[in-house]
Amino acid sequence: MDDIRKIYVSETKQNYFVTAKETNIVSLWSIDEKSHYLTIETNLDDGGERLLVLDLDIPIIITGNYFGGVNAYNGFTGECLWKRADLTNVQKLVEMPGNNAQFFGIGFSYGTFLIVDVYTGETKETLSDIYKLVFSRFNPLALAIPNEEADDNRPMLVDTKDWMIQWDCEDQSIYVLDAAFSKDHLVISWLGGDVQCYTLEGKKRWTISNANGQFGQIRWNDELKLWMGIYNLTVEEEQDMLLVGFDANGETKVKKILKNPGDAYFFTDGTHIVTARGEVIEAATGKTVWKFTI
């Protein structure tokens, strides 16, 4: 199959994932059933992180367009549930776990971060100067990443019950590539190569410096008790990547080559990876467990 341009795996139950090959053509898949559900035309465009699937009572696909707003679709029928054409400059769509699963977040190039009802598209809450939120699946916490207009651009740990700031990270980079939580720690991958681990109280535990590449994605694998990362040696698309696992002390325990995956996206628990070549790979072994195609 042709390379997939965009991938997103539902963080709620980790059954459904969505892919996009052409600009606005989105397909829904089930990893549990190893099957293709449907393919629909949406308002999705290139760029940004503007694709979600939420595994609720039905799978709901959310797509965004920088100029053309945000739409929601029934994942079983393809019916458009609602449209928010008033939303422009959309950069990121963010899934919200746990008790907040009926909501999702929208990050913009500037200004505010919206928390929106999945079923109706109505705005529930507005947060100032936030570009993206990375949620913990273990605790009511999130890493808040400020946008360019914020007076202080250091990422912050916030309590998602009241959005109060718990502590600020050191200003290590102009950009956070990815972040993930375990039950007791937060790990951040920074543009430029450094990976840093913090306790939930804000104490830095360790730093891994990577002069020759960077971790584009990182997850905590509770089964292996390892931080799993996808390590990009360059920004070239035609290249092998490394699947790296390191323990709670930052020591490397796993290192496997991903042969030219094109792009790759972790399941939120770090157990599997979906690649742009149409493969689902088991993180523990590096073996392909499913090849999918329309």
Secondary structure, 3 states (H helix, E strand, C coil): CCCCCEEEECCCCCCEEEEECCCCEEEEEECCCCEEEEEEECCCCCCCECEEEEECCCEEEEEEECCCEEEEEECCCCCEEEEECCCCCEEEEEECCHHHCCEEEEEECCCEEEEEECCCCCEEEEEECEEEEEECCCCCEEEEEECCCCCCCCCEEEECCCCEEEEECCCCCCCEEEEEECCCEEEEEECCCCEEEEECCCCEEEEECCCCCEEEEEEEECCCCEEEEEEECCCCCCCCEEEEEECCCCCEEEEEEECCCCCEEECCCCCEEEECCCEEEECCCCCEEEECCC
